[in-house]
Amino acid sequence: MEAFLQKATGGKVALSDITVENGRINGLDAPLDRLLNDPGQNQTYLDYRADILAIKNYEKMHGYSLPGEFRARYAVNGETIRTIGI
């Protein structure tokens, strides 16, 4: 998510700059704000939105963020997704 945000905002917004209030992601510039908060049927942005909401929910529940260097690789086979490396 961090790499996506850095690329999408030209390095202006980090995950730590974002907040979530009433299911709305705050702290983004207009184009990205619209894509993430109103993604319509765009699966890519629906996935990014779900990831951000999950991360921010984790932070809220546990009082700290996920490790900054956390990385995972996934294998997709039809409708099955599995982690192949962390």
Beta strands, then each sheet from edge to edge (+ up, - down):
strand 1: 19-21
strand 2: 24-26
strand 3: 73-77
strand 4: 80-85
sheet 1: 1+ 2-
sheet 2: 3+ 4-
end
